[in-house]
């Protein structure tokens, strides 16, 4: 809290709020001289501006009054049907009434916190996990329990009867995880679903990056695997990474009784997601546009990732190790234990390089300060190589 006194009282929940570490770092990166590996922003070159502009124009010209009117809380029916059909590609057989359209998957996280978490409720998370989810869930004062991870991501066997007892759900990102970039193997996906079914713990599957695979083989999602195993899975998806984040459009796929309760929560939150945006996105994608568009985005990300991995191999010391993602936007670096990522960041900013220290991605005890996250998709090749050279030198000096 600041020192300013005022005659009103914030709620206890509001008083416990803290700013996002990444958002605070991004304030620094607005300086033009900064080479920033901090933001998890998609590459603007991948935004189909002309196509989206034309879609908005057609919607307003043909259905303008409907597009500018209130709509159903569940979402625009043709878009819900499209999502349900599209999920068959990741092995999930769902119906449109099991889909809820939301204002970005970050809203979905907030709504799931409202649905499942009471103060003190146990929530299972990967270690490390997505900072935005931890920030959202923390509003509802859960007790976090970290599930062990290794070089293959979440370890299903680490989910024990004791650690899972009374847990409201487990939150997992199986594809190109934020922050590590790791992908959960098919074997572990089945093991996790079977274990959660046996322990009767819902799985929240967050998959913002699944369409951004540029190496390896595509794997079925936890939603389909979980349903086959008898587990309850709530899947979150977004159009932010495949079209543009400014659209603020995502979805939740879940059993009908969960969707029904989430609809009530959304009614109390914002009534419904913007009708015009939903209709324009559907107009954009209904004819198969993403199958034409996404290969270009994947090629771009693959190239950017290759630049960074090549530079790291050249400039980082042998005492550092890092992940080699098959998709997505992030590389996770582990440094010698005596190097603190937050202190390293302060020195890096003095040299006009920014990244995100790894410690904030851990919930509760066991945080590893000798880690950091690098994002490569918005930085030109020359700046990637220059920034990694500077960062490698700073690590060696440490």
C-alpha positions in Angstrom: 0.0 0.0 0.0 1.2 3.5 -0.7 1.5 6.1 2.1 -1.4 8.2 0.8 -4.3 8.3 3.3 -7.9 8.3 2.1 -11.3 8.1 3.8 -12.4 4.8 2.2 -11.4 1.2 2.8 -10.4 -1.3 0.1 -11.5 -4.9 0.5 -9.0 -7.3 2.1 -8.8 -8.9 -1.3 -7.9 -5.7 -3.0 -5.3 -4.8 -0.4 -3.5 -8.1 -1.0 -3.2 -7.4 -4.8 0.2 -6.9 -6.3 1.3 -5.8 -9.7 2.3 -8.4 -12.3 6.1 -8.8 -12.3 6.0 -9.0 -16.1 3.9 -5.9 -16.5 6.3 -3.9 -14.3 9.3 -5.1 -16.4 7.5 -4.1 -19.6 7.4 -0.5 -18.4 11.2 -0.5 -18.6 11.1 -2.2 -22.0 9.2 0.7 -23.5 12.5 2.5 -23.8 13.6 2.2 -27.4 17.2 1.2 -26.6 16.1 -1.9 -24.6 16.3 -5.3 -26.2 13.4 -7.1 -24.6 13.1 -10.8 -24.2 10.5 -10.2 -21.4 7.0 -9.9 -22.9 5.1 -12.9 -24.0 3.6 -11.1 -26.9 2.8 -12.7 -30.2 4.7 -11.3 -33.3 2.7 -8.5 -34.9 3.8 -9.8 -38.3 1.4 -12.6 -37.7 -1.6 -10.4 -37.3 -3.8 -10.7 -40.4 -4.9 -7.0 -40.3 -6.4 -6.8 -43.8 -8.4 -10.0 -43.4 -9.8 -9.0 -40.0 -10.6 -5.5 -41.3 -12.6 -7.0 -44.2 -14.4 -9.3 -41.8 -15.5 -6.5 -39.5 -16.6 -4.6 -42.6 -18.7 -7.5 -43.9 -20.3 -8.1 -40.5 -21.3 -4.4 -40.1 -22.6 -4.2 -43.7 -24.6 -7.4 -43.6 -25.6 -7.8 -39.9 -24.7 -4.5 -38.3 -27.7 -4.1 -36.0 -27.3 -7.7 -34.7 -23.5 -7.2 -34.3 -24.0 -4.0 -32.2 -26.7 -5.5 -30.0 -26.5 -7.5 -26.7 -26.0 -11.2 -27.3 -26.4 -14.5 -25.4 -24.1 -15.0 -22.4 -23.0 -18.4 -23.9 -21.6 -16.7 -27.0 -22.4 -16.4 -30.7 -23.9 -19.8 -31.7 -22.0 -20.2 -35.0 -18.7 -19.5 -33.3 -19.4 -22.0 -30.5 -20.3 -24.6 -33.1 -17.0 -23.8 -34.9 -15.0 -24.3 -31.7 -16.7 -27.6 -30.9 -16.0 -28.9 -34.4 -12.4 -27.7 -34.3 -11.7 -29.5 -31.0 -12.1 -32.8 -32.8 -8.6 -32.1 -34.2 -7.2 -32.5 -30.7 -9.2 -35.6 -30.0 -12.2 -34.1 -28.1 -15.8 -34.8 -29.0 -17.8 -31.9 -27.5 -21.1 -30.3 -28.4 -21.6 -26.5 -28.9 -23.5 -26.3 -25.6 -20.3 -27.4 -23.8 -18.6 -24.2 -25.1 -18.6 -20.8 -23.5 -17.1 -17.8 -25.3 -15.1 -15.5 -23.0 -13.2 -12.2 -23.2 -9.8 -13.8 -23.5 -8.6 -16.9 -21.6 -7.5 -14.6 -18.8 -11.1 -14.0 -18.1 -11.6 -17.7 -18.1 -9.0 -18.1 -15.3 -10.8 -15.4 -13.2 -14.1 -17.2 -13.7 -12.7 -20.5 -12.7 -11.3 -19.0 -9.6 -14.8 -17.7 -8.7 -16.2 -21.1 -9.5 -13.9 -23.4 -7.6 -11.8 -21.5 -5.0 -12.7 -20.5 -1.4 -10.2 -19.0 0.9 -7.8 -21.7 1.9 -8.9 -24.1 -0.9 -6.1 -26.3 -2.2 -5.1 -25.7 -5.8 -2.5 -27.9 -7.5 -0.1 -26.2 -9.9 3.1 -27.0 -11.9 6.4 -25.7 -10.6 6.9 -23.3 -12.3 3.5 -22.2 -13.7 1.9 -19.4 -15.7 2.3 -16.2 -13.7 -1.0 -14.8 -15.0 -2.9 -17.8 -13.7 -1.2 -17.5 -10.3 -2.1 -13.8 -10.1 -5.7 -14.5 -11.1 -6.3 -17.4 -8.7 -4.5 -15.6 -5.8 -7.4 -13.1 -5.7 -9.5 -16.0 -4.2 -6.8 -16.8 -1.5 -6.1 -20.5 -2.3 -3.4 -22.7 -0.8 -1.1 -23.7 -3.6 0.5 -27.1 -3.7 3.2 -27.5 -6.3 3.3 -30.7 -8.3 6.9 -31.7 -9.1 8.3 -31.3 -12.6 11.4 -32.3 -14.5 12.8 -31.9 -18.0 9.6 -33.6 -19.3 7.3 -31.2 -17.5 4.7 -32.2 -14.9 5.3 -35.6 -13.2 2.0 -37.4 -12.8 3.4 -39.6 -10.1 4.1 -36.5 -8.1 0.3 -36.1 -7.7 -0.2 -38.2 -4.6 -3.3 -39.0 -2.6 -2.0 -36.8 0.2 -1.1 -33.8 -2.0 -4.4 -34.1 -3.9 -6.7 -34.5 -0.9 -9.3 -31.9 -1.0 -7.8 -30.1 -4.0 -10.3 -28.1 -6.1 -8.4 -28.7 -9.4 -5.0 -29.0 -11.0 -3.9 -26.4 -13.4 -1.7 -27.5 -16.3 -0.4 -26.2 -19.6 0.5 -29.4 -21.6 1.7 -27.7 -24.8 4.9 -25.4 -24.9 4.3 -24.4 -21.3 4.6 -20.8 -20.1 7.2 -20.3 -18.8 9.3 -23.4 -19.6 8.3 -24.1 -23.2 8.1 -27.8 -22.3 5.5 -30.2 -23.7 3.9 -33.0 -21.8 4.4 -36.4 -23.4 1.5 -38.6 -24.6 2.4 -41.1 -21.9 2.3 -38.5 -19.2 -1.0 -37.1 -20.5 -2.6 -40.4 -20.1 -1.1 -41.0 -16.7 -2.2 -37.6 -15.5 -5.8 -38.1 -16.7 -6.0 -41.6 -15.1 -4.5 -40.3 -11.8 -6.9 -37.3 -11.7 -9.9 -39.6 -12.5 -8.9 -41.9 -9.7 -8.4 -39.0 -7.2 -11.6 -37.2 -8.5 -9.7 -34.0 -9.2 -10.7 -31.8 -12.2 -8.0 -30.8 -14.7 -7.9 -27.2 -15.9 -6.1 -27.6 -19.3 -4.8 -24.2 -20.5 -3.7 -24.4 -24.2 -3.0 -21.0 -25.6 0.0 -22.2 -27.6 -1.1 -25.5 -29.0 -1.5 -24.3 -32.6 2.1 -22.9 -32.6 3.9 -26.2 -33.0 6.9 -26.0 -35.3 8.7 -29.3 -34.5 7.7 -32.8 -33.4 4.3 -34.5 -33.7 1.0 -33.0 -32.6 -0.4 -34.7 -29.5 -4.1 -35.1 -28.4 -5.3 -32.7 -25.8 -6.1 -33.5 -22.2 -9.8 -32.9 -22.8 -10.3 -35.9 -25.0 -7.8 -38.1 -23.1 -9.4 -37.1 -19.8 -13.0 -37.8 -21.0 -11.9 -41.3 -22.1 -10.3 -41.9 -18.7 -13.3 -40.6 -16.7 -11.7 -37.4 -15.6 -13.3 -34.0 -15.5 -11.4 -31.6 -17.8 -12.0 -27.9 -18.3 -10.2 -26.7 -21.4 -9.2 -23.1 -22.1 -8.5 -21.8 -25.6 -7.8 -18.4 -27.1 -7.7 -16.6 -30.4 -5.0 -14.3 -29.1 -2.1 -16.4 -30.4 -3.7 -17.5 -33.7 -5.2 -14.2 -34.8 -4.5 -11.3 -32.5 -4.6 -10.6 -28.7 -6.3 -7.3 -29.1 -9.5 -9.1 -30.0 -9.7 -10.5 -26.4 -11.5 -13.6 -27.4 -11.3 -17.1 -26.0 -13.4 -20.0 -24.9 -14.0 -22.6 -22.2 -14.9 -26.2 -23.1 -16.3 -28.2 -20.1 -19.1 -30.5 -19.1 -22.6 -28.9 -19.3 -23.1 -28.6 -15.6 -19.8 -26.6 -15.3 -20.7 -24.4 -18.3 -24.1 -23.7 -16.8 -22.5 -22.4 -13.6 -19.9 -20.4 -15.5 -22.7 -18.8 -17.5 -24.2 -17.5 -14.3 -20.8 -16.1 -13.3 -20.3 -14.5 -16.6 -23.7 -12.9 -16.5 -22.6 -11.2 -13.2 -19.2 -10.3 -14.7 -19.9 -8.7 -18.1 -23.2 -10.1 -19.5 -21.5 -11.5 -22.6 -18.4 -11.2 -24.8 -18.5 -8.5 -27.4 -21.0 -9.6 -30.1 -19.2 -7.6 -32.9 -15.9 -9.2 -32.2 -17.3 -12.7 -32.0 -19.1 -12.3 -35.3 -16.1 -10.8 -37.0 -13.8 -13.6 -35.8 -16.3 -16.2 -37.0 -16.4 -14.4 -40.4 -12.6 -14.6 -40.5 -12.2 -18.2 -39.7 -15.3 -20.0 -41.0 -13.9 -20.7 -44.4 -10.7 -22.4 -43.2 -8.5 -19.2 -43.0 -6.5 -20.5 -40.1 -5.2 -23.5 -42.1 -3.8 -21.1 -44.6 -2.6 -18.5 -42.1 -1.0 -20.5 -39.3 1.8 -22.2 -41.3 3.3 -18.7 -41.8 3.1 -17.9 -38.1 4.7 -21.3 -37.2 7.5 -20.7 -39.7 8.2 -17.3 -38.2 8.3 -18.6 -34.7 10.5 -21.5 -35.6 12.9 -19.1 -37.3 13.0 -16.8 -34.3 13.5 -19.7 -31.9 16.3 -21.0 -34.0 18.1 -17.6 -33.9 17.9 -17.5 -30.1 19.0 -21.2 -29.5 21.9 -20.6 -31.9 23.0 -17.5 -30.1 22.7 -19.2 -26.7 24.8 -22.1 -27.8 27.4 -19.6 -28.9 27.4 -17.2 -25.9 26.1 -18.9 -22.8 28.5 -20.8 -20.5 28.4 -24.5 -20.1 27.2 -24.1 -16.6 23.8 -22.8 -17.9 21.1 -25.1 -19.3 17.9 -24.3 -21.2 14.9 -25.9 -22.8 14.5 -26.5 -26.5 10.8 -25.9 -27.3 8.9 -27.6 -30.1 6.5 -24.7 -30.3 5.3 -21.6 -28.6 7.2 -18.6 -27.5 9.5 -19.3 -24.6 12.8 -20.7 -23.5 13.5 -21.4 -19.9 17.1 -21.0 -18.6 18.5 -22.6 -15.5 21.7 -20.9 -14.1 24.2 -22.1 -11.5 22.5 -22.0 -8.1 24.5 -19.0 -6.8 23.1 -16.7 -9.6 19.9 -14.8 -8.7 17.8 -14.0 -11.8 16.3 -10.9 -10.2 19.8 -9.4 -9.5 20.9 -10.5 -12.9 18.0 -8.6 -14.4 19.1 -5.3 -12.7 22.5 -5.7 -14.3 21.1 -6.6 -17.7 18.8 -3.5 -17.8 21.9 -1.4 -17.2 23.2 -3.0 -20.4 19.8 -2.4 -22.2 18.6 -6.1 -22.1 15.5 -7.3 -20.3 14.0 -10.7 -19.5 11.7 -12.1 -16.8 13.3 -13.7 -13.7 12.0 -17.2 -13.0 11.2 -16.8 -9.3 7.7 -15.2 -9.7 6.5 -18.2 -11.7 6.6 -20.4 -8.6 3.7 -20.6 -6.2 4.7 -20.7 -2.5 7.9 -22.4 -1.2 10.5 -24.0 -3.4 11.0 -21.1 -5.9 14.2 -21.3 -7.9 15.8 -17.9 -8.1 18.5 -19.2 -10.5 16.1 -19.3 -13.4 14.8 -16.9 -16.1 12.3 -16.9 -19.0 13.2 -15.6 -22.5 10.7 -14.8 -25.2 12.0 -14.6 -28.8 9.1 -13.9 -31.1 9.0 -10.1 -31.2 12.8 -9.4 -31.5 14.6 -9.1 -34.8 17.5 -11.5 -35.5 20.2 -8.9 -35.0 18.9 -7.8 -31.7 18.4 -11.4 -30.5 22.0 -12.2 -31.2 23.2 -8.9 -29.7 21.1 -9.3 -26.6 22.0 -12.9 -26.0 25.7 -12.0 -26.3 25.3 -9.4 -23.6 23.3 -11.7 -21.4 25.8 -14.5 -21.9 28.6 -12.2 -20.8 26.8 -11.1 -17.7 26.2 -14.8 -16.7 29.9 -15.5 -17.2 30.8 -12.5 -15.0 28.4 -13.8 -12.3 
